[in-house]
Amino acid sequence: MYRNPVRLLLMNLIALSLLSACAPRLSANNPVLNSTQALGTAKTAQIAYHRMEIGLLQTGEYTTNALLELQLPQGVRWTLQDFNSQGYELYFTSDAVGGYAWSVSPSGVRRLRLR
């Protein structure tokens, strides 16, 4: 077993980030989803996911304390949808990107179309 799980997680995150840069964008036809605000909200959601997972590695449980120093772009907010000892779900929304949210859970980040 690897001796430093935080270092292993960070190395994997860097590798995944580099690979994701090569993937085509699914939102290529939607200028709203390619806007600076949408990309900033998605990036913030990714950062929140990684902070929550690192918090789990450090403390042995999920805690929103991991998000205390999370810097939110202007107009972006997060809402706690579900939280228990086994997991969590956060929604990140932006005033400038109506109709969409980014869901953050232990399984990762995904974009949702709101109704």
N, C-alpha and C positions, 0 to 999 in steps of 0.2 A: 504494500500500500504506500502511496506517496506520502511523504512526511508533512508537507505543508499544503493542506487543501485550499487555502486562500490563494496561494501562488498558482496552483494548478487551475483553479477557477479563472483567475485573471488571465493566464496564458490562453486558456480555451476561449475566453471572451474576445481577446485580441484576434485570435485566428478566425473566429466566426465573423467579427467585424470586417476583417479583410476580405473574407469570402463573400459576405453580403454586398460589398461594394461592387462586385462583379455581376450580381443578379439584376435582371431587368426589373424596372419599377412596374407594379401592377396598376398604378394610377396615372400612367402616361397620358391618357386621354382626358383627365380631369384636372384642369388648371388649379382648382381650389386645393386639391390634395398635393399639388406640387408647389404650393405657395410657401414662402418663408415661414409663415405662421404654422402651417400644417407640419412642415418638416421639423420645426422647433418643438412642437408639441410631441411629435413622435419620438424625437431624441430625448426629451425630458422623461417620457414614459419608459424608454429603454434604460435610462440612468436610474430611475426609481426601481425598476425590476432588479437591476444589478445590486443596488444598495440593499434591497430587501433580502436578496439571496446571500450577500456577504454578511448581513446582520444575523441571518440564520446560522451561518458557519461560525460566527464569533460567539453568539450567545446560546445557540441550541434551540432557539424558537424565533418565530416571526414577531417583529415589533415595529410599530410605526415610528419609533424613535430613530430608526435608520433614515427617515426622511426629514429629520429636523433641519438639516442644512441644505436641503434640496432647493436650488434656485429655480423659480418658475419664471418663464418669459411673461411679458406683459399680456394680460388677458387670459392666461392659462390657469386652470385650477384643477385640483384633484379631489375626488370624492371617494370615501370609503364605502364600498358596496357590501362587502362581506368580510368578516374577520373572525377567525377562531384559531385554536392551537395547531390545526392542520394546514391552514392556508389563509388566503386573503384574496380579495379582488378590489382593485382600484380603478376608477375611470378618470382619464385625463381629457379635458375638453378645452377648447379655445373659443373665445368670443368671435374671432375672425374666421373660424372654420365651422360654420353651422351644419348640423345634421350628422356629425361624426364624433366619435369618441375613441380613445385608445384604452383598451382594457389591459390591465396588468394583473397577472396572477402567477402562482408558482410555475405554471406551464409556459410563461413567456408573455409577450406583448402582441396584441392583435387589434387591428382597426375594426371598429363597428360602425355600421350605418344606423343612426338613430331614427326612430319613426316619429 
